[in-house]
Amino acid sequence: MSKPKDVDAYIAEQAEEARPILEELREIIKSTIPQVEEEILWDYPFYKYHGILAGITAYKKHVSFQIADSLQSVDRKTLGEKGYTLGEKRIQIKFDQKVPTTTIKQILKAQAKINEAKER
């Protein structure tokens, strides 16, 4: 895989099953935090709002949504009960799972507030 020049190129290079999830996550991020800046960092799509907000990455069998700080316990509980695999800052969305839109929007809004507070 080549080094992507932008997010469109990154998504276009991914497996067919990953592309719709990546596009959906991208749209959720951009619509939830309209002032977000999109760029490629470390060869992956990242979104900045008063610092790094979130990132998305495609893998062989899933797509990951990463947040800058740790996932909150309430989000962990909700996502865990729905069968998502979680890391400290990451949600794995398998190709056969729906994107947890509502929870991701909540996570993004909370992270945006954290980022804003860090700048004060």
Secondary structure, 3 states (H helix, E strand, C coil): CCCCCCHHHHHHCCCCCCHHHHHHHHHHHHHHCCCCEEEEECCEEEEECCCEEEEEEECCCEEEEEECCCCCHHHHHHHHHCCCEECCCEEEEECCCCCCHHHHHHHHHHHHHHHHHHHC
